[in-house]
Amino acid sequence: MSVLEQIKKQFSRIAVTEKNDRRAYINADNDTAKAIVVYAVNELRLRLSTISGVDTRPGVELLYHLAADREARVITVRTLAAKPDLEINSVTPEIPAAEWVEREIAEMLGVKFTGHPNLTTLLLSDDWPAGVYPLRKQSFESRQELKETEN
């Protein structure tokens, strides 16, 4: 049984989109997304390649990219950290390899990873203004407005 079939069997109420035999996407709420990622890594031995975040109107979409190396397949689990709170449960306590990626997303997009053991500054300077997140659209728009007033 493929890892995707095992995930579908374990989590029967998820929405799965298979782009091709090497790429699949799973849409899930926050709690289910965490459970899927932890199950996939710790039970099925998939590799957490990375986590990416995208600022959208309703919140920050988080994409957990899981590599099933034996099957040459990537499974991406999508979930949303909804605005205005942008809170989601951290996978770091169960998957220590996620620690730095979650720290980066917290710093760059403002997502609050509940239960993360060490959400300290990773990339930005110590004098970076609090509440300003470089990869948020709002931050980009503010920088554009600032440039326009300088000219």
N, CA, C and O of each residue as an XYZ file, in Angstrom:
604
protein
N       0.851     -1.181      0.000
C       0.000      0.000      0.000
C       0.893      1.239      0.000
O       1.844      1.309      0.779
N       0.605      2.215     -0.859
C       1.415      3.433     -0.937
C       1.238      4.267      0.333
O       0.274      4.089      1.077
N       2.177      5.173      0.564
C       2.060      6.026      1.746
C       0.825      6.917      1.657
O       0.189      7.194      2.674
N       0.483      7.361      0.469
C      -0.718      8.181      0.318
C      -1.969      7.378      0.660
O      -2.870      7.892      1.322
N      -2.032      6.141      0.224
C      -3.170      5.279      0.581
C      -3.229      5.055      2.085
O      -4.317      5.027      2.660
N      -2.087      4.895      2.725
C      -2.056      4.714      4.185
C      -2.552      5.972      4.904
O      -3.275      5.884      5.896
N      -2.159      7.129      4.397
C      -2.632      8.385      4.997
C      -4.143      8.520      4.811
O      -4.851      8.893      5.747
N      -4.639      8.219      3.610
C      -6.088      8.286      3.354
C      -6.852      7.335      4.265
O      -7.929      7.671      4.757
N      -6.302      6.164      4.487
C      -6.955      5.180      5.349
C      -6.985      5.669      6.800
O      -7.994      5.518      7.490
N      -5.887      6.247      7.253
C      -5.789      6.722      8.635
C      -6.643      7.964      8.878
O      -7.193      8.138      9.965
N      -6.754      8.835      7.854
C      -7.475     10.108      7.973
C      -8.523     10.154      6.864
O      -8.308     10.774      5.822
N      -9.625      9.515      7.088
C     -10.620      9.297      6.031
C     -11.346     10.559      5.576
O     -11.918     10.565      4.486
N     -11.342     11.610      6.360
C     -12.121     12.805      6.008
C     -11.288     13.917      5.381
O     -11.703     15.076      5.410
N     -10.156     13.607      4.831
C      -9.305     14.634      4.235
C      -9.586     14.776      2.744
O     -10.056     13.844      2.092
N      -9.289     15.957      2.222
C      -9.426     16.210      0.792
C      -8.057     16.043      0.147
O      -7.108     16.740      0.507
N      -7.953     15.124     -0.802
C      -6.685     14.831     -1.469
C      -6.805     15.156     -2.949
O      -7.769     14.767     -3.608
N      -5.808     15.876     -3.463
C      -5.715     16.158     -4.891
C      -4.415     15.562     -5.390
O      -3.337     15.925     -4.919
N      -4.513     14.647     -6.344
C      -3.312     14.052     -6.925
C      -3.046     14.715     -8.265
O      -3.811     14.544     -9.214
N      -1.953     15.474     -8.338
C      -1.596     16.154     -9.588
C      -1.070     15.156    -10.612
O      -1.373     15.249    -11.802
N      -0.291     14.213    -10.140
C       0.230     13.122    -10.962
C       0.730     12.036    -10.016
O       0.495     12.117     -8.810
N       1.406     11.032    -10.534
C       1.817      9.933     -9.655
C       2.978     10.304     -8.726
O       3.375      9.496     -7.887
N       3.524     11.512     -8.865
C       4.630     11.944     -8.014
C       4.283     13.110     -7.089
O       5.104     13.498     -6.257
N       3.081     13.674     -7.219
C       2.724     14.873     -6.461
C       1.287     14.790     -5.992
O       0.374     14.539     -6.778
N       1.096     15.010     -4.673
C      -0.255     15.012     -4.110
C      -0.363     16.126     -3.072
O       0.613     16.477     -2.409
N      -1.569     16.673     -2.948
C      -1.852     17.724     -1.980
C      -2.990     17.269     -1.082
O      -3.977     16.694     -1.540
N      -2.830     17.539      0.201
C      -3.866     17.221      1.180
C      -4.272     18.525      1.850
O      -3.424     19.229      2.400
N      -5.556     18.855      1.811
C      -6.073     20.026      2.515
C      -6.687     19.559      3.823
O      -7.482     18.619      3.850
N      -6.309     20.228      4.908
C      -6.800     19.799      6.218
C      -6.851     20.981      7.174
O      -6.137     21.968      6.998
N      -7.705     20.869      8.188
C      -7.723     21.886      9.238
C      -6.436     21.751     10.058
O      -5.687     20.789      9.893
N      -6.186     22.720     10.940
C      -4.918     22.765     11.673
C      -4.612     21.504     12.467
O      -3.513     20.959     12.366
N      -5.572     21.038     13.254
C      -5.318     19.858     14.088
C      -5.068     18.610     13.245
O      -4.176     17.816     13.545
N      -5.862     18.448     12.190
C      -5.694     17.281     11.322
C      -4.382     17.368     10.552
O      -3.701     16.358     10.370
N      -4.022     18.569     10.099
C      -2.758     18.740      9.376
C      -1.585     18.323     10.253
O      -0.693     17.604      9.803
N      -1.586     18.770     11.496
C      -0.502     18.387     12.405
C      -0.476     16.875     12.591
O       0.590     16.260     12.539
N      -1.639     16.276     12.806
C      -1.705     14.824     13.011
C      -1.179     14.069     11.785
O      -0.466     13.075     11.923
N      -1.530     14.541     10.599
C      -1.061     13.890      9.362
C       0.453     13.991      9.255
O       1.125     12.997      8.979
N       0.987     15.179      9.472
C       2.439     15.383      9.350
C       3.189     14.520     10.357
O       4.168     13.864     10.001
N       2.744     14.514     11.600
C       3.400     13.709     12.634
C       3.304     12.220     12.289
O       4.292     11.497     12.415
N       2.145     11.759     11.863
C       1.957     10.361     11.461
C       2.866     10.004     10.276
O       3.526      8.965     10.280
N       2.888     10.871      9.275
C       3.676     10.598      8.073
C       5.166     10.500      8.388
O       5.856      9.620      7.874
N       5.657     11.398      9.227
C       7.088     11.410      9.549
C       7.446     10.304     10.539
O       8.397      9.555     10.316
N       6.693     10.201     11.622
C       7.075      9.272     12.690
C       6.635      7.827     12.462
O       7.295      6.904     12.938
N       5.546      7.618     11.752
C       5.061      6.253     11.527
C       5.403      5.721     10.136
O       5.831      4.576      9.987
N       5.210      6.561      9.128
C       5.447      6.108      7.745
C       6.864      6.406      7.273
O       7.264      5.994      6.184
N       7.616      7.120      8.095
C       9.020      7.441      7.801
C       9.208      8.331      6.577
O      10.204      8.211      5.865
N       8.247      9.225      6.334
C       8.442     10.229      5.303
C       9.381     11.290      5.856
O       9.540     11.417      7.070
N       9.987     12.031      4.985
C      10.930     13.071      5.372
C      10.243     14.427      5.243
O       9.663     14.741      4.204
N      10.313     15.230      6.307
C       9.805     16.596      6.241
C      10.854     17.413      5.494
O      11.876     17.791      6.066
N      10.601     17.686      4.214
C      11.567     18.422      3.394
C      11.671     19.863      3.852
O      12.766     20.374      4.089
N      10.524     20.513      3.975
C      10.477     21.884      4.462
C       9.028     22.254      4.731
O       8.110     21.479      4.462
N       8.844     23.428      5.257
C       7.515     24.018      5.442
C       7.581     25.380      4.774
O       8.537     26.128      4.983
N       6.590     25.707      3.984
C       6.565     27.040      3.393
C       5.282     27.743      3.814
O       4.293     27.108      4.181
N       5.325     29.055      3.753
C       4.164     29.853      4.125
C       3.877     30.895      3.069
O       4.795     31.471      2.485
N       2.591     31.139      2.821
C       2.159     32.114      1.826
C       1.100     33.011      2.463
O       0.096     32.527      2.985
N       1.333     34.305      2.413
C       0.363     35.264      2.953
C      -0.810     35.375      1.980
O      -0.629     35.736      0.817
N      -2.001     35.066      2.460
C      -3.216     35.156      1.657
C      -4.198     36.063      2.387
O      -3.953     36.454      3.528
N      -5.302     36.398      1.740
C      -6.293     37.268      2.397
C      -6.807     36.688      3.724
O      -6.856     37.405      4.723
N      -7.192     35.395      3.751
C      -7.739     34.889      5.016
C      -6.692     34.542      6.084
O      -7.040     34.374      7.253
N      -5.429     34.436      5.699
C      -4.403     34.080      6.672
C      -3.122     33.659      5.982
O      -2.905     33.962      4.809
N      -2.278     32.960      6.717
C      -1.050     32.423      6.136
C      -1.273     30.945      5.872
O      -1.520     30.161      6.788
N      -1.179     30.581      4.589
C      -1.296     29.174      4.220
C       0.045     28.513      4.497
O       1.086     28.975      4.030
N       0.009     27.433      5.256
C       1.219     26.672      5.556
C       1.195     25.390      4.749
O       0.177     24.702      4.676
N       2.332     25.078      4.143
C       2.465     23.884      3.307
C       3.606     23.042      3.859
O       4.767     23.450      3.838
N       3.258     21.876      4.346
C       4.237     20.927      4.878
C       4.578     19.956      3.759
O       3.742     19.149      3.353
N       5.811     20.035      3.262
C       6.232     19.220      2.129
C       6.912     17.953      2.644
O       7.971     18.003      3.269
N       6.276     16.823      2.367
C       6.752     15.526      2.841
C       7.277     14.705      1.675
O       6.584     14.533      0.672
N       8.484     14.203      1.800
C       9.084     13.399      0.735
C       8.960     11.924      1.073
O       9.430     11.460      2.112
N       8.314     11.200      0.167
C       8.259      9.737      0.250
C       9.331      9.234     -0.715
O       9.033      8.879     -1.855
N      10.558      9.208     -0.255
C      11.704      8.934     -1.124
C      11.626      7.574     -1.818
O      12.002      7.460     -2.984
N      11.149      6.553     -1.126
C      11.064      5.208     -1.737
C      10.074      5.174     -2.893
O      10.191      4.336     -3.788
N       9.096      6.084     -2.880
C       8.085      6.123     -3.938
C       8.316      7.279     -4.917
O       7.539      7.463     -5.854
N       9.374      8.051     -4.702
C       9.660      9.229     -5.532
C       8.434     10.132     -5.635
O       8.035     10.555     -6.721
N       7.850     10.412     -4.473
C       6.618     11.203     -4.417
C       6.752     12.279     -3.346
O       7.383     12.070     -2.309
N       6.149     13.429     -3.615
C       6.065     14.498     -2.620
C       4.596     14.699     -2.293
O       3.754     14.851     -3.179
N       4.311     14.696     -1.003
C       2.959     14.935     -0.515
C       3.003     16.233      0.278
O       3.789     16.370      1.216
N       2.156     17.187     -0.104
C       2.116     18.471      0.573
C       0.814     18.571      1.359
O      -0.276     18.414      0.807
N       0.947     18.832      2.648
C      -0.209     19.014      3.515
C      -0.415     20.518      3.685
O       0.469     21.229      4.162
N      -1.610     20.992      3.282
C      -1.937     22.424      3.340
C      -2.898     22.697      4.489
O      -3.842     21.945      4.731
N      -2.628     23.792      5.189
C      -3.548     24.253      6.222
C      -3.437     25.765      6.311
O      -2.563     26.365      5.685
N      -4.315     26.381      7.082
C      -4.352     27.839      7.167
C      -4.239     28.291      8.615
O      -4.976     27.828      9.485
N      -3.307     29.202      8.857
C      -3.262     29.922     10.128
C      -4.070     31.199      9.872
O      -3.585     32.129      9.227
N      -5.286     31.232     10.375
C      -6.242     32.292     10.022
C      -5.887     33.624     10.678
O      -5.408     33.673     11.811
N      -6.139     34.710      9.929
C      -5.990     36.067     10.459
C      -7.181     36.349     11.361
O      -8.244     35.783     11.104
N      -7.094     37.150     12.362
C      -5.951     37.968     12.704
C      -4.946     37.281     13.627
O      -3.844     37.796     13.813
N      -5.294     36.137     14.205
C      -4.436     35.523     15.220
C      -3.195     34.836     14.654
O      -2.125     34.889     15.260
N      -3.336     34.191     13.493
C      -2.239     33.460     12.859
C      -1.605     32.436     13.801
O      -0.381     32.323     13.876
N      -2.449     31.692     14.517
C      -1.944     30.678     15.450
C      -2.154     29.285     14.891
O      -3.163     28.997     14.247
N      -1.180     28.427     15.151
C      -1.243     27.035     14.738
C      -0.369     26.227     15.690
O       0.600     26.747     16.243
N      -0.709     24.975     15.877
C       0.093     24.133     16.751
C       1.402     23.752     16.084
O       1.430     23.377     14.912
N       2.477     23.851     16.836
C       3.810     23.505     16.341
C       3.955     21.994     16.195
O       3.415     21.227     16.992
N       4.692     21.578     15.164
C       5.042     20.155     15.031
C       6.419     19.878     15.620
O       6.831     18.721     15.694
N       7.135     20.911     16.040
C       8.494     20.759     16.555
C       8.604     19.803     17.749
O       9.562     19.032     17.804
N       7.662     19.818     18.713
C       7.812     18.867     19.822
C       7.868     17.401     19.360
O       8.540     16.579     19.984
N       7.168     17.080     18.279
C       7.163     15.716     17.750
C       8.189     15.507     16.636
O       8.655     14.389     16.417
N       8.539     16.591     15.931
C       9.475     16.522     14.807
C      10.509     17.628     15.003
O      10.336     18.726     14.475
N      11.570     17.363     15.743
C      12.555     18.405     16.046
C      13.161     19.080     14.809
O      13.609     20.223     14.899
N      13.186     18.411     13.682
C      13.744     18.992     12.457
C      12.946     20.204     11.979
O      13.440     20.971     11.153
N      11.741     20.391     12.472
C      10.905     21.526     12.059
C      11.244     22.810     12.815
O      10.721     23.874     12.485
N      12.109     22.724     13.818
C      12.344     23.868     14.703
C      12.754     25.137     13.962
O      12.119     26.175     14.148
N      13.769     25.092     13.149
C      14.262     26.306     12.497
C      13.296     26.807     11.431
O      13.152     28.016     11.251
N      12.643     25.911     10.733
C      11.703     26.348      9.694
C      10.520     27.065     10.335
O      10.076     28.097      9.833
N      10.009     26.532     11.431
C       8.912     27.216     12.123
C       9.378     28.569     12.667
O       8.621     29.539     12.631
N      10.596     28.643     13.162
C      11.129     29.926     13.643
C      11.205     30.936     12.498
O      10.856     32.103     12.672
N      11.659     30.488     11.339
C      11.758     31.375     10.183
C      10.377     31.885      9.755
O      10.207     33.071      9.474
N       9.399     30.985      9.708
C       8.040     31.390      9.314
C       7.446     32.351     10.350
O       6.771     33.314      9.987
N       7.693     32.093     11.625
C       7.214     32.999     12.674
C       7.813     34.389     12.493
O       7.113     35.395     12.609
N       9.089     34.437     12.214
C       9.794     35.710     12.078
C       9.429     36.456     10.794
O       9.273     37.677     10.809
N       9.295     35.737      9.705
C       9.069     36.371      8.406
C       7.592     36.641      8.110
O       7.272     37.589      7.393
N       6.675     35.804      8.663
C       5.252     35.942      8.348
C       4.367     36.207      9.566
O       3.183     36.508      9.414
N       4.926     36.098     10.766
C       4.153     36.402     11.962
C       3.256     35.290     12.469
O       2.353     35.546     13.266
N       3.485     34.050     12.024
C       2.690     32.913     12.506
C       3.153     32.558     13.918
O       4.351     32.507     14.195
N       2.189     32.315     14.804
C       2.492     31.919     16.183
C       2.353     30.402     16.285
O       1.247     29.872     16.177
N       3.457     29.711     16.490
C       3.456     28.255     16.594
C       3.322     27.870     18.066
O       4.302     27.863     18.811
N       2.096     27.551     18.469
C       1.812     27.187     19.847
C       2.550     25.900     20.211
O       2.482     24.908     19.486
N       3.245     25.931     21.326
C       3.978     24.753     21.795
C       5.403     24.657     21.279
O       6.117     23.709     21.608
N       5.827     25.625     20.475
C       7.212     25.619     19.992
C       8.136     25.949     21.167
O       7.862     26.888     21.915
N       9.219     25.197     21.343
C      10.060     25.392     22.524
C      10.977     26.614     22.480
O      11.530     26.993     23.513
N      11.156     27.254     21.293
C      12.172     28.298     21.222
C      11.924     29.235     20.044
O      12.680     29.215     19.072
N      10.883     30.049     20.116
C      10.589     30.961     19.010
C      11.382     32.266     19.147
O      10.804     33.351     19.207
N      12.695     32.146     19.194
C      13.545     33.326     19.275
C      13.967     33.759     17.873
O      13.793     33.025     16.900
N      14.524     34.965     17.792
C      14.959     35.527     16.521
C      15.999     34.628     15.867
O      16.925     34.138     16.513
N      15.819     34.429     14.577
C      16.731     33.563     13.820
C      17.441     34.341     12.719
O      18.651     34.189     12.548
N      16.723     35.166     11.972
C      17.289     35.822     10.794
C      17.384     37.339     10.897
O      18.359     37.932     10.436
N      16.391     37.964     11.491
C      16.339     39.429     11.511
C      17.242     39.996     12.600
O      17.523     39.329     13.596
N      17.689     41.218     12.402
C      18.555     41.864     13.392
C      17.756     42.142     14.671
O      16.527     42.200     14.663
N      18.484     42.308     15.745
C      17.847     42.543     17.047
C      17.057     43.847     17.087
O      16.143     43.989     17.899
N      17.397     44.803     16.220
C      16.689     46.086     16.229
C      15.540     46.139     15.217
O      14.978     47.207     14.973
N      15.186     44.984     14.625
C      14.061     44.938     13.679
C      12.789     45.300     14.446
O      12.587     44.818     15.560
N      11.928     46.140     13.868
C      10.724     46.557     14.595
C       9.760     45.394     14.865
O       9.473     44.585     13.982
N       9.277     45.334     16.090
C       8.314     44.289     16.475
C       7.032     44.451     15.676
O       6.578     45.570     15.437
N       6.450     43.334     15.265
C       5.182     43.353     14.548
C       5.298     43.639     13.062
O       4.279     43.746     12.379
N       6.505     43.765     12.548
C       6.725     43.968     11.117
C       7.313     42.673     10.566
O       8.384     42.234     10.983
N       6.596     42.072      9.625
C       6.990     40.767      9.083
C       7.326     40.910      7.605
O       6.440     41.188      6.797
N       8.592     40.726      7.238
C       9.061     41.055      5.879
C       8.343     40.342      4.738
O       8.272     40.892      3.638
N       7.818     39.159      4.951
C       7.171     38.432      3.853
C       5.660     38.571      3.828
O       4.997     37.911      3.028
N       5.106     39.407      4.676
C       3.674     39.674      4.654
C       3.384     40.739      3.620
O       4.161     41.682      3.470
N       2.294     40.610      2.914
C       1.915     41.586      1.896
C       1.798     42.977      2.500
O       2.181     43.963      1.870
N       1.278     43.061      3.700
C       1.118     44.338      4.382
C       2.482     45.009      4.546
O       2.600     46.220      4.355
N       3.497     44.250      4.891
C       4.837     44.796      5.052
C       5.381     45.278      3.718
O       5.996     46.342      3.651
N       5.163     44.513      2.656
C       5.622     44.896      1.324
C       4.945     46.184      0.880
O       5.601     47.085      0.356
N       3.630     46.275      1.089
C       2.887     47.479      0.694
C       3.374     48.697      1.467
O       3.460     49.790      0.909
N       3.696     48.520      2.751
C       4.213     49.627      3.563
C       5.561     50.100      3.032
O       5.819     51.303      2.985
N       6.425     49.163      2.631
C       7.733     49.537      2.083
C       7.560     50.280      0.759
O       8.290     51.231      0.483
N       6.595     49.850     -0.063
C       6.351     50.521     -1.342
C       5.877     51.956     -1.109
O       6.327     52.878     -1.790
N       4.973     52.144     -0.150
C       4.484     53.482      0.165
C       5.614     54.365      0.670
O       5.681     55.542      0.314
N       6.498     53.823      1.485
C       7.631     54.560      2.006
C       8.544     55.010      0.865
O       9.000     56.153      0.850
N       8.813     54.116     -0.089
C       9.648     54.475     -1.239
C       9.021     55.602     -2.046
O       9.722     56.505     -2.502
N       7.692     55.556     -2.227
C       7.002     56.575     -3.008
C       7.075     57.946     -2.339
O       7.198     58.966     -3.017
N       6.997     57.970     -0.997
C       7.077     59.255     -0.298
C       8.495     59.810     -0.286
O       8.685     61.022     -0.180
N       9.501     58.929     -0.394
C      10.888     59.370     -0.428
C      11.231     60.005     -1.761
O      12.117     60.857     -1.824
N      10.551     59.611     -2.830
C      10.881     60.126     -4.171
C      10.252     61.444     -4.444
O      10.435     62.003     -5.525
